[in-house]
Amino acid sequence: MTDSTPEPPSEEYLLTSQGYRISVDEGRETFYALSIEDPDNEDAWLMSDTVRSLDDAL
């Protein structure tokens, strides 16, 4: 069994993020996505297609 305890944050452990506007069905449908990645580990990333602004959440 492996230890799943998260590593404590440090100044050396930096994440990057990107925002995307994605169009499908020849541009008929558009949605937004957010990606958070560890640039030093290609297996450590998270992508969400439920990005909303706080103004839209009210």
N, C-alpha and C positions, 0 to 999 in steps of 0.2 A: 504494500500500500504506500502511496506517496503522500507527502505532507502538503496540504492545500492552504496552509497559512499564508496570507498575502504578505508580500514584502513591504517593509515600511517605506514611505516616500523619501526620496533623497534628491538632492540637486543634480546628481548624476543620472537619475532615472527620468528621462524626459519623454513625453508622448507628443505626437503630432496629430492634427485634426484637419479634415478637409470637408467642405460642404459641396454637395452636388445637386444640380437640377437635372432630373432624368426624364426624358420623353420617350414614350413607347407608342405603338400603334400608329406609326408614321406621324407622330406629333399630336395625336388626338388626346392622349392622356399624359399629364405631367405631374411629377411629384418630387419632393425634396428628400435628400438623404444626408446623413452625417456619418463620417468615418473617423474613428479614433484608433491610432496605431502606435506600436512601439517600433521605431525605425531600425532597431537593432535585432528584432526578432520577427521574421516574416509570418510566423504562426500566431502572433499576439495582436489581434485586431478586433474591432467591434464595428458593425455598421447597422444603422437604424434608418428605416424609411418612415418613421413617425415623427419627424422633426416638425415642430410647430413653434410659432412665436408666442411669447407670453400674452400678447394682445389678442391672439386668436383663441387662447385657452379660456378667456373670461366669458 
